[in-house]
Amino acid sequence: MTSYVRILVENTWLAVAVSLAAFLLLFAALQIYARESSARPETTRKLLHTGAGLLTLTFPFIFRDLWPVLLLTGASALVIATIKFLPAARQRFGAVANRIKRHTLGEIYFPLSIALLFWLTRGEHPLLYVVPMLLLTLADATSALIGGRYGLTPYTGGNKSFEGSVAFVVVGFLCVHVPLLLWSNVGRMESLLIAAALALLTMLLEGSAWRGLDNLFIPIGGYFLLRAYLPMDTTALATQLAVTSAIVLLIVLCRRRTTLEDDSLVAAAFLTYVAWAIMGWRWLIPPIVVFVAYAWVSPPTPANSRRMHGVPAVLSIWSAAIAWLALARATGRPSMLFPYSIVFGAHLAMFGMSRLAHQFPQRPLASLFWRAVVTGWVIMMAPFVAVAGATGPNLAAAAAGLGAIALGTAAFVFTQPTIRNARHDTERWLWQAGAASAASVVAWAVIAASRALS
């Protein structure tokens, strides 16, 4: 530790003052640069992003307590928010970070992510802070700049591009691999595997984020992934990389054969990986079945085959499923696979109902309802029985699943008076998520009660 660093460590208020002065100096310099040059808005915004991120790399070395980091991140967030939301301040000081036209809160999420990451890594090796911050600072900024200038293959449903994602993976790999080689006891092969898997997975996080949420998802997700990978051996890491690569390949092969927009497809792929990483391959089956079988719930037409489902639709499907995953992990009870499967079966039936109601406007809703419910039930419960085993309790659970899926689908239809022209807004996805959650809870309660009585 140099004498200068020691002085800052021993004088916390001095370290706070130096850090804040460095940030304000960076902001002022970029303000002058933006006004005096023809730099693109995204360029100056990412220069601020990169410069501020590099400054925060010093935090684990000069701060031992949380409060200085909270003070600094809070002050920077206040400065950015004032410039962003107050017209007078925005007109005078907004040349750096507020010239882009799209709506984003990334500037606010950035200091929030720094505070959260510092809190999570207190008392641990600084590597766990530095690597996620490098991913956010360098890989994310490079992705945005390359995508903005050279992006020829934009994602549908978002402002990202294939070229930007490739740039993220390349830079992200180096952001992980180099620190691991120079600053840890991880072996060379393990370092390569960790860097490759982490770069691919954080690329999925970056590609699925919207309105600046990548500034929150990348460092926090990167921290938890890195922490999980470090103790693994070569075989386990090779498996992680193989599954991650298979998911990325699936995205590339299927992006033209799904109704999911590109950003939502990337989000679904990452959540599918999370399901496998948390609970194993059996928990991959329900989301994959929904992905493959969605087109079968009604005859395809040009109207219902277009790419129309964004990230809110994916979050609607996964919200309750993630809860059952977390509960299964916390309790060690693989029986949670049943309500987890019911979530996906209910969503499949609800999608089928909305498609059929629109496609056959002259047919009674009751007949379409049972067609959608039975189709969703068969498609989901058949794999459940095959994976969980054709035992008496599992067959009884599958039978009870029909009623649960019917109940959830009925609740959804009740909340959608325009079911024949179903909306794709936030309200619809919230109702659909709630209906699927209720179906899974009812199914779990019925089976739990029957097993308690037997």
Disulfide bonds with the S-S distance in Angstrom:
none
